Amino acid sequence: MPEAERERKFPAEAVGVLGLAGLFRERWSGGPHGDLGKSVMLAEEFGRAGLGGVGVGVGLHLEAAVPLLRGFARTEYARKVLDHALDGRFVCCVATSEQEVGSNLAEVGTELSREGGRWRLRGTKWFVSPGAAADVVLVLCRASEGLALALVRREGVRVVKKVDTMGMRGLETCRLAFDTEIPDEAILVRPGTALPAIGSALVYERLSTAAMMLGVLNLALLVTATHLRRRKQFGVPLYEHQVLRLRLADLIAQTTLARRGLYAAVAEFTAAGVANMCEVAGIKATVARMAERVASECAHVFGGHGYVEDETCFPQLLRDIRIGRVGAGTDEMMWELAAKGMRTDDALYDRWVWS
């Protein structure tokens, strides 16, 4: 959607169209994890279509907000929000980061306090996507008993600033301020239990991010392979230059291996009924780092044209793909999680290492 990129505005109607088509309910049909295969398929198609921030915004609605609603909606109010989110009538997003709080969500300072018979929410959230388009924001906040998640309708949100991001311009990332009353039925996750809830939902967002990055690479590689056949240099197609075709073959093989690995992981998680958080973190970080390199190499094949905004897709792809290394957790946070899942084997060690 070029107009979303140009105007830096997330089109809420995209959520409405996909929800009306039943794709959201299909994705979340079945067991506790819904259909993980459909999750990956949708995200990969968003990337392959070059949807950029629009695709990520839909993904955040579907793979960050909806799993929290689906897992923790206990009140009639919360269940209604979930129902509207699945049908695309509501755009939902999650607000966690703050000015001094990035990956360390345990330090969140947005305050949830009791005033009379109701709750009061006060604070400011940074990097909320798609913040200005959301009908309901799931806000991570701090009560006296610990962290909670509160549902805040649009009328309780003030857009402080629309952030001028390098890429994903159609995502409409914002800084949001809150000073509003919250009824009991709008407390989605009770105080003291929100951090593990957020962690469980991040698994889906990270899988979706990896799949979308692979979709972007599919677009980049297909365009580049076609360019090798059509563009002539020194009287022959670029494909006839061995160094270029072998370089591209290498990039295609690496991307194919990553895609097959992601598919295999999703199939294993589906069969087991549980997703391994440590493995997902490693997958996401690996794919995101690879995606930057592969997309850059593809742009290089186009020479100067790969650097020109209105001649190829690569300036936008290179800007957009950077989000994979920071969204849903930075590389460093992902490797910390992956390290926690390292296996050891003392018997094997004693067999092969001699002191």
C-alpha positions as CSV (number, residue, x, y, z in Angstrom):
1,M,0.0,0.0,0.0
2,P,2.1,2.9,-1.3
3,E,-0.2,5.5,0.2
4,A,0.4,4.1,3.7
5,E,4.1,4.4,3.2
6,R,3.8,7.9,1.7
7,E,1.4,9.3,4.3
8,R,2.9,7.4,7.3
9,K,-0.6,6.3,8.2
10,F,-1.7,2.7,9.1
11,P,-4.9,1.8,7.2
12,A,-7.2,0.4,9.8
13,E,-9.4,-1.0,7.0
14,A,-6.7,-3.6,6.2
15,V,-7.6,-5.2,9.6
16,G,-11.3,-4.9,8.8
17,V,-11.0,-6.6,5.4
18,L,-8.9,-9.5,6.6
19,G,-11.1,-10.0,9.7
20,L,-14.2,-10.0,7.6
21,A,-12.7,-12.6,5.3
22,G,-12.4,-14.9,8.3
23,L,-8.6,-15.1,8.2
24,F,-8.1,-14.1,11.8
25,R,-10.6,-16.7,13.1
26,E,-9.0,-19.4,10.9
27,R,-5.6,-18.5,12.4
28,W,-6.8,-18.8,15.9
29,S,-9.0,-21.9,15.5
30,G,-8.1,-25.1,17.3
31,G,-6.0,-25.6,20.3
32,P,-4.2,-23.1,22.6
33,H,-1.9,-21.9,19.9
34,G,-4.5,-21.8,17.2
35,D,-3.1,-22.8,13.7
36,L,0.6,-21.9,13.8
37,G,1.0,-22.9,10.2
38,K,-1.5,-20.3,9.1
39,S,0.3,-17.7,11.3
40,V,3.5,-18.3,9.4
41,M,1.8,-18.5,6.0
42,L,0.0,-15.1,6.5
43,A,3.1,-13.4,7.8
44,E,5.3,-14.7,4.9
45,E,2.7,-13.5,2.4
46,F,2.7,-10.0,4.0
47,G,6.4,-9.9,3.5
48,R,6.3,-11.3,0.0
49,A,3.7,-8.7,-1.0
50,G,6.1,-5.9,0.2
51,L,3.4,-4.6,2.6
52,G,6.0,-3.2,5.0
53,G,4.5,-1.4,8.0
54,V,0.9,-2.4,7.0
55,G,1.9,-6.1,7.2
56,V,3.6,-5.6,10.5
57,G,0.7,-3.7,11.9
58,V,-1.7,-6.5,11.0
59,G,0.8,-9.0,12.5
60,L,0.9,-7.1,15.8
61,H,-2.9,-7.1,16.0
62,L,-3.1,-10.8,15.2
63,E,0.1,-12.2,16.9
64,A,0.6,-9.8,19.9
65,A,-2.8,-8.5,21.0
66,V,-5.1,-11.3,20.0
67,P,-3.2,-14.1,21.8
68,L,-3.3,-12.0,25.0
69,L,-7.0,-11.4,24.6
70,R,-7.6,-15.1,23.7
71,G,-5.6,-16.4,26.6
72,F,-6.8,-14.0,29.4
73,A,-10.2,-12.6,28.5
74,R,-12.3,-13.6,31.5
75,T,-14.9,-10.7,31.7
76,E,-17.7,-10.1,29.3
77,Y,-16.1,-6.8,28.3
78,A,-12.7,-8.5,27.4
79,R,-14.4,-11.3,25.5
80,K,-16.3,-8.7,23.5
81,V,-13.0,-6.9,22.6
82,L,-11.6,-10.3,21.5
83,D,-14.6,-11.0,19.4
84,H,-14.3,-7.6,17.7
85,A,-10.6,-8.1,17.2
86,L,-11.1,-11.5,15.5
87,D,-13.7,-10.0,13.2
88,G,-11.6,-7.0,12.3
89,R,-14.0,-4.5,13.9
90,F,-11.4,-3.4,16.4
91,V,-7.7,-2.7,15.7
92,C,-5.7,-3.7,18.8
93,C,-2.1,-3.2,19.8
94,V,0.1,-3.7,22.8
95,A,1.9,-0.9,24.7
96,T,5.0,-1.9,26.7
97,S,8.0,0.2,26.1
98,E,8.7,3.5,28.0
99,Q,11.3,6.2,27.8
100,E,13.7,4.5,30.2
101,V,12.3,0.9,29.6
102,G,13.2,-1.0,26.5
103,S,13.6,-4.8,26.8
104,N,13.5,-4.8,30.6
105,L,9.8,-4.8,31.0
106,A,10.0,-5.6,34.7
107,E,10.9,-1.9,35.2
108,V,7.7,-0.5,33.6
109,G,6.5,2.6,35.5
110,T,3.1,3.4,34.0
111,E,0.9,3.4,37.1
112,L,-2.3,1.6,37.8
113,S,-3.8,2.7,41.1
114,R,-7.1,2.4,42.9
115,E,-9.2,5.5,43.2
116,G,-12.5,4.8,44.9
117,G,-14.2,1.8,43.3
118,R,-12.3,2.1,40.0
119,W,-8.7,2.0,38.6
120,R,-6.7,5.0,37.4
121,L,-4.1,4.5,34.7
122,R,-1.3,7.2,34.3
123,G,1.8,7.1,32.2
124,T,3.4,7.4,28.7
125,K,4.3,4.6,26.4
126,W,6.9,4.8,23.6
127,F,7.0,3.0,20.3
128,V,3.4,1.8,20.2
129,S,2.4,0.3,16.8
130,P,0.0,1.0,15.2
131,G,-0.8,3.4,18.1
132,A,-2.9,6.1,16.4
133,A,-5.1,3.6,14.6
134,A,-5.9,1.4,17.6
135,D,-9.4,1.1,18.9
136,V,-8.1,-0.7,22.0
137,V,-4.6,-0.6,23.5
138,L,-3.4,-3.4,25.8
139,V,-1.2,-1.4,28.3
140,L,1.4,-3.0,30.5
141,C,1.3,-1.1,33.8
142,R,2.3,-1.3,37.4
143,A,-0.1,-1.8,40.3
144,S,0.9,-2.1,44.0
145,E,0.7,-5.9,43.6
146,G,2.9,-6.0,40.5
147,L,2.5,-5.7,36.7
148,A,-0.9,-5.9,35.1
149,L,-2.4,-5.5,31.6
150,A,-5.3,-3.1,31.1
151,L,-7.6,-2.6,28.1
152,V,-7.8,1.1,27.2
153,R,-10.3,2.3,24.6
154,R,-9.3,5.0,22.1
155,E,-11.0,7.8,24.0
156,G,-8.6,7.2,26.9
157,V,-5.5,7.6,24.8
158,R,-3.7,10.7,23.8
159,V,-1.2,10.6,20.9
160,V,1.8,12.6,22.1
161,K,3.9,12.1,18.9
162,K,3.9,10.1,15.8
163,V,7.4,8.8,15.6
164,D,9.4,9.5,12.3
165,T,10.8,6.0,11.9
166,M,13.5,5.1,9.3
167,G,11.4,2.2,7.9
168,M,8.0,0.6,8.3
169,R,6.5,4.0,7.7
170,G,3.0,2.7,7.2
171,L,3.0,1.2,10.7
172,E,2.3,4.5,12.4
173,T,4.4,4.1,15.5
174,C,3.4,6.5,18.2
175,R,4.2,7.8,21.7
176,L,1.0,7.5,23.7
177,A,-0.1,9.1,27.0
178,F,-2.7,7.8,29.4
179,D,-4.6,9.4,32.2
180,T,-7.9,7.6,32.4
181,E,-10.3,5.6,34.5
182,I,-10.3,1.8,34.0
183,P,-13.2,-0.4,35.1
184,D,-12.6,-3.7,36.8
185,E,-13.8,-5.6,33.7
186,A,-11.0,-3.9,31.6
187,I,-8.2,-5.4,33.7
188,L,-7.2,-8.2,31.3
189,V,-4.4,-9.6,33.3
190,R,-4.5,-9.2,37.1
191,P,-1.6,-7.4,38.9
192,G,1.4,-9.6,39.5
193,T,0.9,-11.9,36.5
194,A,1.4,-9.8,33.4
195,L,5.1,-10.4,32.8
196,P,4.7,-14.2,32.0
197,A,1.6,-13.4,30.0
198,I,3.5,-11.0,27.8
199,G,6.3,-13.5,27.4
200,S,3.9,-16.2,26.2
201,A,2.4,-13.9,23.6
202,L,5.9,-12.8,22.3
203,V,6.5,-16.3,21.0
204,Y,3.9,-15.8,18.3
205,E,5.1,-12.3,17.5
206,R,8.6,-13.6,17.1
207,L,7.6,-16.4,14.8
208,S,5.5,-14.0,12.8
209,T,8.5,-11.6,12.5
210,A,10.8,-14.4,11.2
211,A,8.2,-15.5,8.7
212,M,7.7,-12.0,7.4
213,M,11.4,-11.4,7.0
214,L,11.6,-14.6,4.9
215,G,8.7,-13.4,2.8
216,V,10.6,-10.1,2.1
217,L,13.6,-12.1,1.1
218,N,11.5,-14.2,-1.3
219,L,10.4,-10.9,-3.0
220,A,14.0,-9.6,-3.1
221,L,15.5,-12.8,-4.4
222,L,12.8,-13.3,-7.1
223,V,13.2,-9.8,-8.3
224,T,16.9,-10.1,-8.4
225,A,16.9,-13.5,-10.2
226,T,14.7,-12.0,-12.9
227,H,17.0,-9.0,-13.1
228,L,19.9,-11.3,-13.8
229,R,18.0,-12.7,-16.8
230,R,16.8,-9.4,-18.2
231,R,19.6,-6.9,-17.6
232,K,22.5,-7.0,-20.0
233,Q,26.1,-6.0,-19.3
234,F,29.0,-6.3,-21.7
235,G,26.6,-7.6,-24.3
236,V,25.2,-10.6,-22.3
237,P,22.6,-11.0,-19.5
238,L,24.0,-10.6,-16.0
239,Y,23.2,-14.3,-15.5
240,E,26.1,-15.1,-17.8
241,H,28.6,-13.5,-15.3
242,Q,29.5,-16.4,-13.1
243,V,30.2,-14.4,-10.0
244,L,26.7,-13.0,-9.9
245,R,24.7,-16.1,-10.5
246,L,26.8,-18.1,-8.0
247,R,26.4,-15.3,-5.4
248,L,22.6,-15.3,-5.9
249,A,22.4,-19.1,-5.8
250,D,24.2,-19.0,-2.4
251,L,21.7,-16.5,-1.1
252,I,18.8,-18.5,-2.3
253,A,20.1,-21.7,-0.7
254,Q,20.6,-19.9,2.7
255,T,17.1,-18.4,2.6
256,T,15.6,-21.8,1.6
257,L,17.4,-23.5,4.5
258,A,16.1,-20.9,6.9
259,R,12.5,-21.2,5.6
260,R,12.6,-25.0,5.9
261,G,13.9,-24.7,9.4
262,L,11.1,-22.4,10.4
263,Y,8.5,-24.7,8.8
264,A,10.0,-27.7,10.6
265,A,10.0,-25.8,14.0
266,V,6.4,-24.8,13.5
267,A,5.4,-28.4,12.6
268,E,7.2,-29.7,15.7
269,F,5.6,-27.1,18.0
270,T,2.2,-27.9,16.6
271,A,2.6,-31.6,17.2
272,A,3.9,-31.1,20.7
273,G,1.2,-28.5,21.5
274,V,3.8,-26.1,22.9
275,A,6.3,-23.7,21.4
276,N,9.9,-23.6,22.7
277,M,10.5,-20.0,23.7
278,C,14.3,-20.4,23.6
279,E,14.3,-21.9,20.2
280,V,11.9,-19.3,18.8
281,A,14.2,-16.5,20.1
282,G,17.2,-18.1,18.3
283,I,15.2,-18.5,15.1
284,K,14.0,-14.9,15.1
285,A,17.5,-13.5,15.7
286,T,19.1,-15.8,13.1
287,V,16.5,-14.9,10.4
288,A,16.6,-11.2,11.1
289,R,20.4,-11.0,10.9
290,M,20.4,-13.0,7.7
291,A,17.7,-11.0,6.2
292,E,19.6,-7.7,6.4
293,R,22.6,-9.3,4.7
294,V,20.7,-11.1,1.9
295,A,18.6,-8.0,1.1
296,S,21.7,-5.9,0.9
297,E,23.4,-8.3,-1.4
298,C,20.3,-8.3,-3.7
299,A,20.3,-4.5,-3.8
300,H,24.0,-4.6,-4.7
301,V,23.2,-6.6,-7.8
302,F,21.1,-3.7,-9.1
303,G,24.1,-1.3,-8.8
304,G,23.1,2.3,-8.5
305,H,19.4,1.5,-9.3
306,G,19.2,-0.5,-6.1
307,Y,19.9,2.8,-4.2
308,V,17.3,4.9,-6.0
309,E,14.0,5.3,-4.2
310,D,11.7,5.5,-7.3
311,E,13.4,2.8,-9.4
312,T,13.5,-0.3,-7.3
313,C,11.9,-1.7,-4.2
314,F,15.2,-2.1,-2.3
315,P,15.4,1.3,-0.5
316,Q,12.1,0.5,1.2
317,L,13.0,-3.2,1.8
318,L,16.3,-2.3,3.4
319,R,14.7,0.3,5.6
320,D,11.8,-2.1,6.6
321,I,13.9,-5.2,7.2
322,R,15.9,-3.5,10.0
323,I,12.9,-3.8,12.3
324,G,13.4,-7.6,12.5
325,R,16.5,-7.1,14.7
326,V,14.7,-4.9,17.3
327,G,11.0,-5.6,17.1
328,A,9.7,-8.2,19.6
329,G,13.1,-8.1,21.3
330,T,16.6,-7.1,20.3
331,D,19.2,-9.6,19.0
332,E,20.9,-9.4,22.4
333,M,17.7,-10.4,24.3
334,M,17.0,-13.2,21.8
335,W,20.5,-14.7,22.3
336,E,20.1,-14.4,26.1
337,L,16.9,-16.5,25.8
338,A,18.5,-18.9,23.4
339,A,21.4,-19.4,25.7
340,K,19.0,-20.4,28.5
341,G,17.9,-23.3,26.4
342,M,21.4,-24.7,25.8
343,R,21.5,-28.4,26.4
344,T,24.4,-30.1,28.2
345,D,25.5,-33.7,28.5
346,D,28.0,-34.6,31.2
347,A,28.4,-38.2,30.1
348,L,29.2,-37.1,26.5
349,Y,31.6,-34.6,27.8
350,D,33.4,-37.1,30.0
351,R,33.7,-39.5,27.0
352,W,35.3,-37.0,24.6
353,V,37.2,-34.6,26.9
354,W,40.2,-35.8,28.8
355,S,41.7,-33.9,31.7
